[in-house]
Amino acid sequence: MSLTSFGASSAKAKELQRHEIHAKGDQYVFIGMAATQKAIISWGVGKRNAESTMDFLHDLRGRVIGQPEISTDGFHPYRVAIRDAFGPDASHGVIVKTYSVTQLVKEAQGRYSPAAVVAVSRDVVSGDADQYVSTSDVERQNLSLRMASRRFTRLTNGFSKKLDNHVAAVALYVAHYNLCRTHEALRTTPAKALGLADKAWTIAQLVDAALSVAPRCRWRPRQIGAESSR
């Protein structure tokens, strides 16, 4: 299982008031992905801090059975949150990539281009010393989300202006990815690979399922790490 988080900005941090910090500014999407079935098991939107990371890992803990092998990047709060949610014997490996910064440019085209990876290090934090450590699947998932949602496109005005709408867009993407989209490697949907569905859903079925529960409960944004979501 691989974990990652990547961000999108809706307002400059220096323009925010203290009471707006949770709802505005940089927001990160946390994704927990099953490497074999390619399914998104857990996700959340929040600040890239210890509080949001802890909420995300405890949600993930409630959705998996046993002790999966977990791979993350070098974001330090993952270590504390995984130990708290999965226990001290959790299988946790960290992969850290070092990028080249020798060609810094001011132009946007160059500034937002991916830097070259010059070194990769892997470290087993806990669990089996021979566990497989890789975040390649979830890094590819980040690209899929960026390509599927205009809200994540860099250097455009398509970014989310309201957090609730941003969270709803991510929720729609996750549902479509798991239930409707046929994965090229699996030749089926991730939900079917997990045994949660007997066939790929159509868009109409996804919309019907969403509308069937809407009248019975008030929708709340799936934001993590903020007091307003508790």
Summary of the structure (lengths in Angstrom):
residues: 230
radius of gyration: 18.3
end to end distance: 26.6
largest distance: 56.0
contacts: 662
relative contact order: 0.17
helix: 37%
strand: 21%
